[in-house]
Amino acid sequence: MGPGLVVMVANNDAGGISTYAQAGQQDGLRLLWVVALLAPVLYVNQEMVCRLGAVTGAGHARLIVERFGRRWGAFALGDLLALNLLTLVTELVGVSLSLAYFGVSRFISVPLAAIFLIGATATGSFRRWERAMYLCVVTSFVAIPLLAMSRPSDRSLPVTVPVASGAHAAGVLLVIALVGTTVAPWQLFFQQSNVVDKRITARFLG
């Protein structure tokens, strides 16, 4: 089914969903235009790294090292590691909060989630890891009935910048958060590595 499906659903994480939810709670649907503008940017970025991975057979970090040197490569990987550690914390917080609604203690839910993640990668098999991720993709469809249950309002879609509507700094920060969670830098590394690990080559480009 392709790495793209896993990468796109992976961005529907606790941090992303909470950012989108905050935007909806604070501004209704007025910021939907930001996401609409980001969609083609996201597409171009993902398509670019897919092509890079298929043609070169190398991951994004390796290409950075080869093209710009070890210093920039170390900077990119160090930045990515710090970002991923913070993201992992938000994921585990999300697991804790979501399963708490069902009465599951965080002392049970968080270790189980960690064991699942470690187990999915510890086998060293890309195929097994990918199947585990497809399981996560299927479970993410629970968001669809949750959307219906939330009964979103049918407010209109005025194309207004939040700063102009009086939100000022909070609105600007929310737009920045939407940009960061929609076009996330880790996706570039993740997508290209998936393409390489799945052994997708230039003959698949068509």
N, C-alpha and C positions, 0 to 999 in steps of 0.2 A: 504493500500500500504506500510505501515511500516514507522517508524520514520527515517530510514536511508536516504530515499529520501529527506526529508525535511532538515536533517542535512547536507547532501552533497551539496545540492543546496544553503543552507545558507552560505556556505563557498565561493560561487561565489559572494562575496560582493564587495563594492567599493574599499576597501583596497586591497583585493586579486587580483581583475581584474587589478587594476593600477600597482600592483607589477609585475604580469605576462606580462602586456603590456610594462612596462619599460624594463624587461628582453629581450623581443622580439625586442624592438626598439634599445636597446644598443648592444645586442649580436646575434640578429637573432634567429636561432634555436639551437645555440651551447649549451645552458643550458637545453635543453630538457631532457638530461640524468639525471639531478638532480631530475626533477619531476618524471621520470620513476623509479628512486631508492626510492623516497619517497612514491610512490603508495602502495607497500606492507607494509611499516611501518604504513601508515595511515589505511590500511585495518586491520592489526593486532590490532591496538589501538581501532578502532571502534568496532571490533568484540569482543574484551575483555570486553569493558564497556557494550555492549549489553548483554553478558552473565552474568556479575555482576548484572546488573539491573534485568534481568529475574529471576535469582536464589535467590537473596537477597530481591528483592522488595524494595530496598532503593536506593536513589540517591548517586552520587559520593561523594559529600561533607559529607553526613552523614556517609558513610563508612570510610572516612578519619578521622573523629572525633572518631568513634568507635575503629579504629585500632591504630591511632597515637596520639589521645588526642585532647583536645579543642584548645590548642595552635597552633598545625599544621593545625587544621581545620579552625581556624580564619585566619591564614596566607594564606591558599589556597583560602578562600572566599574573603579576602581583596584584594589579588592579582587579582582574577577573576573580582571583582567589578571594580577595577581601569582599568583593560584591557578592560572590556566591555564598560565602559564610554568613553574611547578613541575610541573604535571601533564604538560606536554609533555616535560620532562626525564625523568620516570618512564616515559613511553611509549617514548622513544628508548632508554632503558636496557633496557626490556622487549624491544624489537626486537633490540637488541644481544645480550642473553642468550639469547633464544629461537633466533635464527639461528646463534648460536655452537655450539649442539648439532649443527648440520648442517655445521659447519666453515666457515661464512661469516664473514669478518673484519668486525669492527665498523666498520672504515674503508670497507667497501663497503655493509653493511646500513643503517647510520644515514643516510648521504647519499642512498641510494636511497629510504628511507622518507620523508625530508624532501622529496625531489623529487616523490614521489607525492602527498604532502599539498599541497604548493604548487601542483602541476599541477592537482589536483582543484578548487582554488578559483580559480586564476588566470584561467580561461576566463570567469568572470563569469556562467556559466550555471548556474542552480539545478538544471535537469534533468540536466546532465552531472555536477555534483557529487553529486546524489542517486544516480545510477547507480553512481558510484565507491564511494559508501558502501554500496550494496547488495552490491557485490563484497566489501567488508569484512564485511558481515553474513553472507554465505555462507561465507567462510573461517572465521568464528568457530565454525561447527559442528564444526570439528576438535576442539573441547573434548569432544564426546560420546564419540568413541572413546578419547580420552585418559582420560576418567573411567573407562571400562571397564578400560583397561590399568592404571590405578593400583590396582585391586582394593581399594576402600574396605572397611573392616571393618564388620561388622554389629552394632556396639555399640548399646546401647539409647539412648534419648533422654531422660535425666533432665532435668527442668526445674529447673536449679539456677543460682543467680547465681554467677559465677566468684569473686567476693570471698569468698563463704561457703565455697567449696571450697578456699580457701587460696591463691588466686592473687594476692589483694590488689591493689596498684596496677597490676600488669601486666594483670590481668583487667579492671580498670576502663578502662585505656587501650585495651585491645583492643575493648571494647564501644563506646567513643567512636569508635574507628577504623571499626568496622562501621557505626555510624550515619552518619558522615561520607562513607563510600564508597557507601552505599546511597541515601541521600537527599542527593545532592550539589547544592549551590546552583547550579553552572553549568548543571545540567540545566534549570532554570527558564528561563534566558535562551535556551539552545539550543532547547528545545522550542517556546517562543513564537515565536522568530525563524523556525523551520522552518515553523510554521503560517502565518505571514505571507508568507514567501517562496513557499510553495506556493499562495498565494492561496486558502486555505481561509476561507470566510466563515460568517456565522451560519446560513446556510441548510443547512449541513452538520451542524449540532449534533444534529439528530434521529438 
